[in-house]
Amino acid sequence: MKKLSLLFLSLFSFITLQAQWVNNPTTNTFIANTSADAGEIYLSTNTNTGDTYLQWNQFFPNGWSPTLQRLNSEGTPQWGASGIHIGAHEFSSMSEGVAMATTTDGGVVSCFAAYDGYTYAVKLNPDGTFAWGEQGVMLFGGMGFSRAEVIAGDDGGVWTLGFDYSNLYLQYVNADGTTNPTVTISDNGGQKCMYGQLTLSYENRVFVTYEKCGNGFYTDKQIFVAGYNPDGSQFSPETLLMPTQAFQVTYIHTAVPDGIGGGYVYLWHPGIGSVFNTYVFHFDQYGASTISNTNGIPVHSSDPYNYYLDAYATVDPESHDLLIAYQQTDADTQTQCTLLINRINEIGVVAWGDGIRILDNGTIPCGGLRIDAYEYGGGFSVIYHKGTNLTGYQSTVEAKGFTMDGILSWTTEMCTNSYAKTGDENSTGFHGGQNIVAWVNAESGGLYGQNIGQDGEMGEVLPPEPPTPCLAPTNFQGEYVYTSEMFGPMLSWEAPEIQPLHYNLYCEATKEVIEIDGQYTSYFEDKEIGNYVYRLTAVYDDCESEYALTPNGADYVLIEVTSVPETNDETIVTLLKVYNMNGQLVAKEHTDELSPGIYIFQGLTQNGKLIQQKRIIAKP
């Protein structure tokens, strides 16, 4: 019987190694063998390679410890049927807090606190070998022993964070496993610095958001943000995001990058009026709070009869607005389950009032909310576990797609088998056109997952076409030109690599928007005496570029139109430039070949004086 069991297991492993993403919601894609009580599932797709890494914890002889699996973009497991277990450390029988991130050089880093009281980072190469040895790298010089956090830097390294219930410890680990100096974040006033979150900013810098709190299960809390360089130096001072609120110490915040160097923070608590709600904060690339209401922006109007909790958020890559999904449940019994979505921008404007309801499951439990923006913008998806009975153990998995206006565009049942599921801690987000979630079959074991595309399709998903780059013109310049008959601004620029439909030239003094054909790269117009500020953009089918920059890096050109010069009868002996009346620079050689029309000739006189003259080229 034992031989038969081993034979069956090896056949099962062989079959599953050939698996790819399926489009059948009754089967889903097998990822790895696990015990039924496995959990703490993390996922991350590498945007450079298309591979997806997964990490989960389960009981082994060395304790409640992590295992990792690598999938290629088709969903085929690469590290055997059971993944690669981290067995070189002893772990306790409970979670000390683990984290995982894929690195820009194609690997994956697992970060955790071990039973010996130290925090480690272990890196696996795509081929499954240990880049920094099986023991990995000890972090923070031996300080910190709880709740590790890790995010990828932009050079193959990772930012790591840990704490010891009094202080936070931050350290950058380079791609080769060498470590930079440790930063200790503490409070001299005696408060505890705890529960930090990491968001990557520009130039491989990081923001740390963290909580300061007192002692006890119920305590006063504040949220701060500070920015650091990889060498440990600080580029942004400690800034208060949330003032003191009193609530349970285990309610902790979440932070997500906003795509423009800053980030959003959201937190569920009952501190304001003793009414439970989720509150949103934002800081910019300098670490400054951008929301005037220091208490944050509630995702929903607060009321004493309902809680608004269990939020999960992402950021739209075009508008950089926060897209947030959350659950509404009744305050009396917490047995109702309604799911909603909302949209909030960086200054706290709420787009959808009291949110858009996407599911009302009555008294049947639901949860596992995940919301992810499409990788090039234009919409987002929401994935959730939909309970099928009052016990809350059995559920299916469902996904819905929405436009950026909150309009439902599709609904897909990702898993129709109603069994008990242990859900993941996060989704991968959309990369290569697909988003991936995973869960453990909590009845019989096994890690399963499913991909979903931007149109709600599963299985083979084609990557979306990247949008046309919205390139701005360059080398934007201008000068005041005049002749005895006309005077005004002459503007020129270099065209972007992709020719736009047209250019928009903005004149601030007159509030005009002048549309210039995309084939031209210069413009002239008569203007009265005065100062004129111009800005220029390129307009394409689906976007308008940022303002063009001058050689000095400014996004505008200032031209001073002064008085009309005296009539100049001097003769141009050295021709420099010829412009048509559209301001387009034309060839200066062989002026006898110019088409009939009016032109501006610019050149030097016998005495070297620069003059401009208006000339009419008549028909031959």
SULJO-V510097 format. One record per residue. RES is the residue in three letters. PHI is phi in whole degrees, -180 to 180 (* if undefined). OMEGA is omega in degrees with one decimal (* if undefined). Layout:
res->RES phi->PHI omega->OMEGA
res->RES phi->PHI omega->OMEGA
This chain:
res->MET phi->* omega->179.7
res->LYS phi->-66 omega->178.7
res->LYS phi->-63 omega->179.6
res->LEU phi->-64 omega->179.3
res->SER phi->-63 omega->-179.9
res->LEU phi->-66 omega->178.4
res->LEU phi->-63 omega->179.1
res->PHE phi->-61 omega->-178.3
res->LEU phi->-65 omega->-179.4
res->SER phi->-68 omega->176.1
res->LEU phi->-64 omega->179.0
res->PHE phi->-61 omega->179.2
res->SER phi->-64 omega->-179.3
res->PHE phi->-63 omega->-178.9
res->ILE phi->-64 omega->-175.5
res->THR phi->-68 omega->179.2
res->LEU phi->-68 omega->177.8
res->GLN phi->-91 omega->-172.9
res->ALA phi->-68 omega->171.6
res->GLN phi->-132 omega->178.3
res->TRP phi->-55 omega->-179.8
res->VAL phi->-102 omega->175.1
res->ASN phi->-116 omega->-179.2
res->ASN phi->-112 omega->-176.6
res->PRO phi->-71 omega->177.8
res->THR phi->-89 omega->-177.8
res->THR phi->-117 omega->-176.1
res->ASN phi->64 omega->-171.8
res->THR phi->-100 omega->176.7
res->PHE phi->-74 omega->-178.3
res->ILE phi->-115 omega->-178.0
res->ALA phi->-166 omega->171.0
res->ASN phi->-75 omega->175.2
res->THR phi->-143 omega->169.9
res->SER phi->-77 omega->-178.1
res->ALA phi->-68 omega->-177.1
res->ASP phi->-98 omega->178.6
res->ALA phi->-66 omega->-179.6
res->GLY phi->-167 omega->-175.8
res->GLU phi->52 omega->-175.1
res->ILE phi->-90 omega->175.5
res->TYR phi->-120 omega->-179.8
res->LEU phi->-132 omega->175.0
res->SER phi->-160 omega->176.8
res->THR phi->-97 omega->178.0
res->ASN phi->-82 omega->-175.4
res->THR phi->-70 omega->178.8
res->ASN phi->-83 omega->-175.5
res->THR phi->-107 omega->-175.7
res->GLY phi->84 omega->178.1
res->ASP phi->-75 omega->176.2
res->THR phi->-117 omega->176.7
res->TYR phi->-106 omega->176.6
res->LEU phi->-130 omega->175.8
res->GLN phi->-134 omega->175.8
res->TRP phi->-144 omega->177.9
res->ASN phi->-112 omega->170.6
res->GLN phi->-159 omega->-176.2
res->PHE phi->-79 omega->173.1
res->PHE phi->-130 omega->176.3
res->PRO phi->-56 omega->178.2
res->ASN phi->-96 omega->175.0
res->GLY phi->99 omega->-178.5
res->TRP phi->-76 omega->-164.5
res->SER phi->-130 omega->-173.0
res->PRO phi->-86 omega->172.3
res->THR phi->-131 omega->-178.5
res->LEU phi->-125 omega->176.9
res->GLN phi->-136 omega->175.7
res->ARG phi->-117 omega->174.4
res->LEU phi->-113 omega->169.8
res->ASN phi->-80 omega->-173.5
res->SER phi->-65 omega->177.4
res->GLU phi->-85 omega->178.5
res->GLY phi->90 omega->-179.1
res->THR phi->-88 omega->178.0
res->PRO phi->-61 omega->-176.8
res->GLN phi->-110 omega->-174.6
res->TRP phi->-118 omega->177.3
res->GLY phi->74 omega->-176.1
res->ALA phi->-80 omega->-177.3
res->SER phi->-123 omega->178.5
res->GLY phi->73 omega->180.0
res->ILE phi->-114 omega->-177.2
res->HIS phi->-91 omega->175.5
res->ILE phi->-87 omega->-172.1
res->GLY phi->-115 omega->-175.8
res->ALA phi->-86 omega->-179.9
res->HIS phi->-129 omega->173.3
res->GLU phi->-93 omega->179.5
res->PHE phi->-122 omega->177.7
res->SER phi->-77 omega->-180.0
res->SER phi->-88 omega->177.0
res->MET phi->-137 omega->-176.6
res->SER phi->-77 omega->171.8
res->GLU phi->-95 omega->179.9
res->GLY phi->99 omega->-179.1
res->VAL phi->-120 omega->177.5
res->ALA phi->-150 omega->-178.2
res->MET phi->-155 omega->176.4
res->ALA phi->-152 omega->173.1
res->THR phi->-89 omega->-173.3
res->THR phi->-100 omega->-175.8
res->THR phi->-68 omega->177.0
res->ASP phi->-91 omega->172.2
res->GLY phi->97 omega->-179.8
res->GLY phi->-92 omega->178.2
res->VAL phi->-142 omega->-179.5
res->VAL phi->-120 omega->172.4
res->SER phi->-103 omega->-177.1
res->CYS phi->-125 omega->-173.3
res->PHE phi->-160 omega->170.7
res->ALA phi->-98 omega->-177.4
res->ALA phi->-98 omega->-175.5
res->TYR phi->-67 omega->-179.0
res->ASP phi->-78 omega->176.7
res->GLY phi->91 omega->179.4
res->TYR phi->-109 omega->178.1
res->THR phi->-108 omega->-174.5
res->TYR phi->-130 omega->170.3
res->ALA phi->-127 omega->-179.6
res->VAL phi->-117 omega->-178.1
res->LYS phi->-112 omega->175.5
res->LEU phi->-111 omega->172.4
res->ASN phi->-77 omega->179.1
res->PRO phi->-57 omega->179.2
res->ASP phi->-84 omega->176.9
res->GLY phi->91 omega->177.4
res->THR phi->-81 omega->-178.2
res->PHE phi->-88 omega->-175.7
res->ALA phi->-67 omega->-177.1
res->TRP phi->-115 omega->-176.2
res->GLY phi->83 omega->-176.4
res->GLU phi->-65 omega->177.8
res->GLN phi->-76 omega->-177.7
res->GLY phi->74 omega->-176.3
res->VAL phi->-115 omega->172.7
res->MET phi->-76 omega->-174.7
res->LEU phi->-103 omega->168.6
res->PHE phi->61 omega->178.7
res->GLY phi->62 omega->179.5
res->GLY phi->91 omega->178.8
res->MET phi->-91 omega->178.7
res->GLY phi->81 omega->-178.5
res->PHE phi->-146 omega->-177.7
res->SER phi->-151 omega->170.7
res->ARG phi->44 omega->178.2
res->ALA phi->-78 omega->173.1
res->GLU phi->-130 omega->179.2
res->VAL phi->-151 omega->169.7
res->ILE phi->-137 omega->-178.7
res->ALA phi->-77 omega->169.0
res->GLY phi->-83 omega->-177.2
res->ASP phi->-102 omega->-177.3
res->ASP phi->-132 omega->-179.6
res->GLY phi->93 omega->177.3
res->GLY phi->-92 omega->-179.7
res->VAL phi->-141 omega->167.7
res->TRP phi->-90 omega->179.4
res->THR phi->-126 omega->-177.7
res->LEU phi->-144 omega->175.5
res->GLY phi->-148 omega->176.3
res->PHE phi->-155 omega->-178.3
res->ASP phi->-125 omega->-179.5
res->TYR phi->72 omega->172.5
res->SER phi->-132 omega->-176.6
res->ASN phi->-132 omega->172.5
res->LEU phi->-102 omega->-179.9
res->TYR phi->-130 omega->-176.0
res->LEU phi->-120 omega->-179.1
res->GLN phi->-155 omega->174.3
res->TYR phi->-97 omega->177.7
res->VAL phi->-109 omega->-178.2
res->ASN phi->-73 omega->-175.7
res->ALA phi->-60 omega->-179.3
res->ASP phi->-88 omega->178.0
res->GLY phi->94 omega->174.9
res->THR phi->-73 omega->-174.2
res->THR phi->-114 omega->174.4
res->ASN phi->-88 omega->-177.9
res->PRO phi->-58 omega->177.6
res->THR phi->-84 omega->175.1
res->VAL phi->-102 omega->175.3
res->THR phi->-104 omega->178.6
res->ILE phi->-107 omega->-176.5
res->SER phi->-138 omega->-179.1
res->ASP phi->-121 omega->-178.0
res->ASN phi->-70 omega->179.6
res->GLY phi->-83 omega->175.5
res->GLY phi->98 omega->176.4
res->GLN phi->-76 omega->176.3
res->LYS phi->-87 omega->172.8
res->CYS phi->-101 omega->-169.6
res->MET phi->-143 omega->167.8
res->TYR phi->51 omega->179.1
res->GLY phi->-82 omega->175.1
res->GLN phi->-131 omega->-176.1
res->LEU phi->-115 omega->170.8
res->THR phi->-134 omega->-178.6
res->LEU phi->-77 omega->177.3
res->SER phi->-111 omega->179.6
res->TYR phi->-72 omega->173.1
res->GLU phi->56 omega->174.9
res->ASN phi->64 omega->175.3
res->ARG phi->-86 omega->-176.0
res->VAL phi->-134 omega->168.9
res->PHE phi->-104 omega->173.9
res->VAL phi->-111 omega->169.8
res->THR phi->-102 omega->-174.0
res->TYR phi->-152 omega->-175.7
res->GLU phi->-109 omega->170.3
res->LYS phi->-109 omega->-175.9
res->CYS phi->-148 omega->178.1
res->GLY phi->-92 omega->179.6
res->ASN phi->-90 omega->176.1
res->GLY phi->100 omega->-178.7
res->PHE phi->-72 omega->171.8
res->TYR phi->-107 omega->-171.4
res->THR phi->-154 omega->171.9
res->ASP phi->-79 omega->179.1
res->LYS phi->-132 omega->170.1
res->GLN phi->-133 omega->175.4
res->ILE phi->-120 omega->179.3
res->PHE phi->-123 omega->173.6
res->VAL phi->-136 omega->176.0
res->ALA phi->-148 omega->-176.7
res->GLY phi->-113 omega->-175.2
res->TYR phi->-137 omega->172.8
res->ASN phi->-91 omega->-179.8
res->PRO phi->-58 omega->179.6
res->ASP phi->-81 omega->177.8
res->GLY phi->96 omega->178.7
res->SER phi->-75 omega->-174.7
res->GLN phi->-103 omega->178.5
res->PHE phi->-106 omega->179.7
res->SER phi->-136 omega->-176.2
res->PRO phi->-72 omega->175.7
res->GLU phi->-62 omega->-177.5
res->THR phi->-128 omega->178.7
res->LEU phi->-77 omega->175.0
res->LEU phi->-99 omega->179.9
res->MET phi->-123 omega->177.1
res->PRO phi->-71 omega->-172.9
res->THR phi->-58 omega->171.7
res->GLN phi->-134 omega->-178.7
res->ALA phi->-104 omega->176.5
res->PHE phi->-166 omega->-174.4
res->GLN phi->-65 omega->-173.4
res->VAL phi->-63 omega->-176.2
res->THR phi->-81 omega->172.7
res->TYR phi->-79 omega->-173.5
res->ILE phi->-120 omega->-173.5
res->HIS phi->-87 omega->174.6
res->THR phi->-128 omega->179.0
res->ALA phi->-128 omega->176.4
res->VAL phi->-134 omega->178.8
res->PRO phi->-69 omega->-178.4
res->ASP phi->-95 omega->178.0
res->GLY phi->85 omega->179.2
res->ILE phi->-131 omega->172.9
res->GLY phi->94 omega->179.7
res->GLY phi->-111 omega->-178.8
res->GLY phi->-168 omega->173.9
res->TYR phi->-106 omega->174.9
res->VAL phi->-127 omega->175.3
res->TYR phi->-137 omega->-170.8
res->LEU phi->-155 omega->175.9
res->TRP phi->-100 omega->177.1
res->HIS phi->-164 omega->179.7
res->PRO phi->-104 omega->-169.7
res->GLY phi->-70 omega->-176.3
res->ILE phi->-94 omega->179.7
res->GLY phi->68 omega->-178.8
res->SER phi->57 omega->178.3
res->VAL phi->-115 omega->-174.7
res->PHE phi->-74 omega->177.7
res->ASN phi->-158 omega->174.7
res->THR phi->-103 omega->-175.5
res->TYR phi->-116 omega->-175.0
res->VAL phi->-116 omega->176.2
res->PHE phi->-129 omega->177.9
res->HIS phi->-147 omega->172.5
res->PHE phi->-130 omega->-176.8
res->ASP phi->-91 omega->-175.1
res->GLN phi->-66 omega->177.1
res->TYR phi->-101 omega->179.9
res->GLY phi->83 omega->-179.1
res->ALA phi->-92 omega->176.9
res->SER phi->-68 omega->-177.8
res->THR phi->-111 omega->-179.7
res->ILE phi->-104 omega->-173.3
res->SER phi->-68 omega->177.8
res->ASN phi->-79 omega->-175.5
res->THR phi->-66 omega->176.5
res->ASN phi->-81 omega->-179.2
res->GLY phi->89 omega->-179.1
res->ILE phi->-107 omega->178.1
res->PRO phi->-70 omega->179.5
res->VAL phi->-73 omega->-174.3
res->HIS phi->-155 omega->174.7
res->SER phi->-59 omega->-177.9
res->SER phi->-76 omega->173.2
res->ASP phi->-149 omega->-175.5
res->PRO phi->-76 omega->-174.3
res->TYR phi->-100 omega->-177.3
res->ASN phi->-139 omega->172.3
res->TYR phi->-105 omega->176.4
res->TYR phi->-125 omega->-163.4
res->LEU phi->-143 omega->175.9
res->ASP phi->52 omega->-176.6
res->ALA phi->-78 omega->173.9
res->TYR phi->-143 omega->-171.1
res->ALA phi->-136 omega->173.7
res->THR phi->-144 omega->-178.4
res->VAL phi->-127 omega->177.4
res->ASP phi->-72 omega->-175.2
res->PRO phi->-72 omega->179.3
res->GLU phi->-92 omega->-176.9
res->SER phi->-85 omega->-174.9
res->HIS phi->64 omega->172.9
res->ASP phi->-79 omega->174.5
res->LEU phi->-83 omega->171.8
res->LEU phi->-106 omega->-172.4
res->ILE phi->-131 omega->175.6
res->ALA phi->-111 omega->-177.2
res->TYR phi->-155 omega->-177.4
res->GLN phi->-109 omega->170.8
res->GLN phi->-108 omega->175.2
res->THR phi->-139 omega->-176.4
res->ASP phi->-73 omega->-176.6
res->ALA phi->-74 omega->-173.7
res->ASP phi->-71 omega->-172.9
res->THR phi->-123 omega->-174.6
res->GLN phi->52 omega->179.4
res->THR phi->-108 omega->179.0
res->GLN phi->-85 omega->176.9
res->CYS phi->-137 omega->174.0
res->THR phi->-124 omega->-179.2
res->LEU phi->-109 omega->-178.2
res->LEU phi->-135 omega->175.2
res->ILE phi->-130 omega->175.6
res->ASN phi->-150 omega->-177.2
res->ARG phi->-135 omega->-175.2
res->ILE phi->-134 omega->-179.5
res->ASN phi->-95 omega->-169.4
res->GLU phi->-72 omega->175.2
res->ILE phi->-105 omega->172.2
res->GLY phi->94 omega->177.3
res->VAL phi->-79 omega->-178.8
res->VAL phi->-94 omega->-172.9
res->ALA phi->-78 omega->-169.0
res->TRP phi->-117 omega->173.4
res->GLY phi->53 omega->178.3
res->ASP phi->-89 omega->173.8
res->GLY phi->84 omega->177.0
res->ILE phi->-112 omega->-178.8
res->ARG phi->-76 omega->179.0
res->ILE phi->-114 omega->176.6
res->LEU phi->-160 omega->170.1
res->ASP phi->-124 omega->-175.3
res->ASN phi->-98 omega->178.1
res->GLY phi->63 omega->-179.9
res->THR phi->-93 omega->177.4
res->ILE phi->-86 omega->-174.7
res->PRO phi->-62 omega->172.8
res->CYS phi->-151 omega->-179.3
res->GLY phi->164 omega->-177.9
res->GLY phi->62 omega->-174.4
res->LEU phi->-64 omega->172.4
res->ARG phi->-139 omega->178.1
res->ILE phi->-129 omega->-174.2
res->ASP phi->-142 omega->177.5
res->ALA phi->-77 omega->174.4
res->TYR phi->-63 omega->-168.5
res->GLU phi->-65 omega->176.9
res->TYR phi->-110 omega->-179.8
res->GLY phi->86 omega->177.7
res->GLY phi->97 omega->179.8
res->GLY phi->170 omega->-177.9
res->PHE phi->-161 omega->176.1
res->SER phi->-122 omega->173.3
res->VAL phi->-124 omega->178.2
res->ILE phi->-120 omega->-179.7
res->TYR phi->-154 omega->172.6
res->HIS phi->-92 omega->-177.6
res->LYS phi->-106 omega->-179.8
res->GLY phi->-61 omega->-178.9
res->THR phi->-115 omega->176.0
res->ASN phi->-152 omega->-172.8
res->LEU phi->-70 omega->-178.9
res->THR phi->-72 omega->178.3
res->GLY phi->84 omega->-177.9
res->TYR phi->-85 omega->-177.8
res->GLN phi->-97 omega->179.7
res->SER phi->-158 omega->168.0
res->THR phi->-106 omega->178.1
res->VAL phi->-123 omega->-175.2
res->GLU phi->-131 omega->177.6
res->ALA phi->-133 omega->176.4
res->LYS phi->-135 omega->177.6
res->GLY phi->-109 omega->-176.8
res->PHE phi->-136 omega->168.7
res->THR phi->-78 omega->179.0
res->MET phi->-73 omega->172.7
res->ASP phi->-92 omega->179.6
res->GLY phi->82 omega->-179.5
res->ILE phi->-92 omega->-179.8
res->LEU phi->-64 omega->-179.6
res->SER phi->-115 omega->176.4
res->TRP phi->-164 omega->174.5
res->THR phi->-135 omega->-179.2
res->THR phi->-134 omega->170.5
res->GLU phi->-85 omega->-177.3
res->MET phi->-82 omega->176.5
res->CYS phi->-143 omega->-178.4
res->THR phi->-97 omega->177.0
res->ASN phi->-75 omega->-176.8
res->SER phi->-92 omega->173.7
res->TYR phi->-133 omega->-179.1
res->ALA phi->-69 omega->-176.2
res->LYS phi->-127 omega->168.1
res->THR phi->-100 omega->-172.3
res->GLY phi->-80 omega->-180.0
res->ASP phi->-83 omega->177.7
res->GLU phi->-85 omega->-179.3
res->ASN phi->-160 omega->170.6
res->SER phi->-107 omega->-178.4
res->THR phi->-80 omega->-167.8
res->GLY phi->80 omega->-176.8
res->PHE phi->-81 omega->174.6
res->HIS phi->-142 omega->-176.6
res->GLY phi->63 omega->177.0
res->GLY phi->91 omega->-177.0
res->GLN phi->-130 omega->177.2
res->ASN phi->-118 omega->-172.6
res->ILE phi->-128 omega->170.8
res->VAL phi->-125 omega->-178.4
res->ALA phi->-146 omega->177.5
res->TRP phi->-158 omega->175.6
res->VAL phi->-100 omega->170.7
res->ASN phi->-72 omega->-173.9
res->ALA phi->-77 omega->176.9
res->GLU phi->-101 omega->-176.0
res->SER phi->-128 omega->179.3
res->GLY phi->91 omega->-179.8
res->GLY phi->105 omega->177.0
res->LEU phi->-96 omega->-178.5
res->TYR phi->-124 omega->178.9
res->GLY phi->-152 omega->179.4
res->GLN phi->-156 omega->173.8
res->ASN phi->-98 omega->176.1
res->ILE phi->-145 omega->-179.9
res->GLY phi->-95 omega->-176.9
res->GLN phi->-72 omega->174.9
res->ASP phi->-105 omega->179.4
res->GLY phi->87 omega->-179.6
res->GLU phi->-82 omega->174.7
res->MET phi->-120 omega->-179.9
res->GLY phi->82 omega->179.2
res->GLU phi->-74 omega->-178.1
res->VAL phi->-120 omega->178.9
res->LEU phi->-82 omega->178.8
res->PRO phi->-66 omega->179.4
res->PRO phi->-72 omega->174.9
res->GLU phi->-70 omega->177.3
res->PRO phi->-65 omega->-179.1
res->PRO phi->-66 omega->175.6
res->THR phi->-60 omega->179.5
res->PRO phi->-57 omega->-178.3
res->CYS phi->-92 omega->-171.8
res->LEU phi->-83 omega->178.3
res->ALA phi->-90 omega->170.9
res->PRO phi->-63 omega->179.2
res->THR phi->-129 omega->175.5
res->ASN phi->53 omega->-178.7
res->PHE phi->-73 omega->-176.5
res->GLN phi->-141 omega->177.5
res->GLY phi->-160 omega->177.4
res->GLU phi->-152 omega->176.4
res->TYR phi->-92 omega->177.8
res->VAL phi->-116 omega->-179.5
res->TYR phi->-153 omega->170.7
res->THR phi->-136 omega->177.9
res->SER phi->-69 omega->-175.3
res->GLU phi->-112 omega->-175.1
res->MET phi->-152 omega->176.6
res->PHE phi->-156 omega->179.9
res->GLY phi->163 omega->-177.8
res->PRO phi->-77 omega->171.1
res->MET phi->-117 omega->-177.0
res->LEU phi->-116 omega->176.9
res->SER phi->-145 omega->-179.2
res->TRP phi->-162 omega->174.5
res->GLU phi->-103 omega->-177.4
res->ALA phi->-71 omega->173.0
res->PRO phi->-69 omega->-177.7
res->GLU phi->-61 omega->178.2
res->ILE phi->-104 omega->-177.3
res->GLN phi->-69 omega->179.4
res->PRO phi->-78 omega->173.2
res->LEU phi->-65 omega->176.6
res->HIS phi->-163 omega->173.7
res->TYR phi->-107 omega->170.0
res->ASN phi->-107 omega->176.8
res->LEU phi->-106 omega->-176.6
res->TYR phi->-99 omega->176.0
res->CYS phi->-109 omega->-173.8
res->GLU phi->-69 omega->-175.1
res->ALA phi->-65 omega->-176.2
res->THR phi->-105 omega->-178.3
res->LYS phi->60 omega->179.3
res->GLU phi->-89 omega->167.0
res->VAL phi->-122 omega->-174.5
res->ILE phi->-99 omega->-179.1
res->GLU phi->-94 omega->-176.6
res->ILE phi->-119 omega->-178.7
res->ASP phi->-54 omega->-175.1
res->GLY phi->-65 omega->-179.5
res->GLN phi->-83 omega->-177.9
res->TYR phi->-95 omega->177.3
res->THR phi->-129 omega->174.7
res->SER phi->-156 omega->-177.0
res->TYR phi->-159 omega->175.8
res->PHE phi->-130 omega->172.8
res->GLU phi->-149 omega->174.5
res->ASP phi->-70 omega->178.1
res->LYS phi->-140 omega->173.4
res->GLU phi->-70 omega->177.9
res->ILE phi->-60 omega->-179.8
res->GLY phi->160 omega->177.3
res->ASN phi->-104 omega->-175.0
res->TYR phi->-131 omega->176.0
res->VAL phi->-106 omega->-179.0
res->TYR phi->-118 omega->170.3
res->ARG phi->-130 omega->-172.4
res->LEU phi->-133 omega->173.7
res->THR phi->-130 omega->172.1
res->ALA phi->-108 omega->-176.9
res->VAL phi->-115 omega->179.9
res->TYR phi->-113 omega->-178.3
res->ASP phi->-57 omega->-171.1
res->ASP phi->-127 omega->179.6
res->CYS phi->-163 omega->172.0
res->GLU phi->-122 omega->-173.0
res->SER phi->-71 omega->167.6
res->GLU phi->-68 omega->178.5
res->TYR phi->-65 omega->174.1
res->ALA phi->-66 omega->180.0
res->LEU phi->-105 omega->174.8
res->THR phi->-81 omega->176.2
res->PRO phi->-58 omega->179.3
res->ASN phi->-92 omega->176.9
res->GLY phi->91 omega->176.7
res->ALA phi->-79 omega->179.3
res->ASP phi->-103 omega->178.2
res->TYR phi->-152 omega->173.8
res->VAL phi->-122 omega->176.5
res->LEU phi->-105 omega->179.1
res->ILE phi->-123 omega->177.2
res->GLU phi->-100 omega->176.5
res->VAL phi->-93 omega->-176.8
res->THR phi->-101 omega->-175.5
res->SER phi->-67 omega->-179.6
res->VAL phi->-72 omega->179.3
res->PRO phi->-72 omega->175.4
res->GLU phi->-65 omega->179.8
res->THR phi->-59 omega->-176.2
res->ASN phi->-116 omega->-178.7
res->ASP phi->-101 omega->-179.3
res->GLU phi->-66 omega->-175.5
res->THR phi->-102 omega->174.0
res->ILE phi->-77 omega->177.6
res->VAL phi->-104 omega->176.2
res->THR phi->-124 omega->-178.2
res->LEU phi->-80 omega->-179.4
res->LEU phi->-105 omega->-175.9
res->LYS phi->-142 omega->174.0
res->VAL phi->-131 omega->178.9
res->TYR phi->-117 omega->168.7
res->ASN phi->-87 omega->-174.2
res->MET phi->-77 omega->171.8
res->ASN phi->-88 omega->-177.9
res->GLY phi->84 omega->-178.6
res->GLN phi->-81 omega->176.8
res->LEU phi->-74 omega->-179.9
res->VAL phi->-116 omega->-177.4
res->ALA phi->-62 omega->-178.9
res->LYS phi->-94 omega->178.8
res->GLU phi->-81 omega->174.6
res->HIS phi->53 omega->-179.2
res->THR phi->-63 omega->177.5
res->ASP phi->-69 omega->178.6
res->GLU phi->-95 omega->178.7
res->LEU phi->-66 omega->175.7
res->SER phi->-68 omega->178.3
res->PRO phi->-58 omega->179.4
res->GLY phi->158 omega->-179.7
res->ILE phi->-105 omega->-176.2
res->TYR phi->-133 omega->172.7
res->ILE phi->-110 omega->177.9
res->PHE phi->-99 omega->177.1
res->GLN phi->-120 omega->-178.0
res->GLY phi->-169 omega->-176.8
res->LEU phi->-109 omega->174.7
res->THR phi->-84 omega->178.8
res->GLN phi->-59 omega->-178.9
res->ASN phi->-90 omega->178.9
res->GLY phi->82 omega->-179.8
res->LYS phi->-84 omega->178.9
res->LEU phi->-84 omega->178.2
res->ILE phi->-134 omega->175.2
res->GLN phi->-130 omega->-177.8
res->GLN phi->-134 omega->176.1
res->LYS phi->-91 omega->-178.0
res->ARG phi->-129 omega->177.4
res->ILE phi->-105 omega->175.5
res->ILE phi->-96 omega->-177.8
res->ALA phi->-88 omega->176.6
res->LYS phi->-67 omega->-179.9
res->PRO phi->-67 omega->*
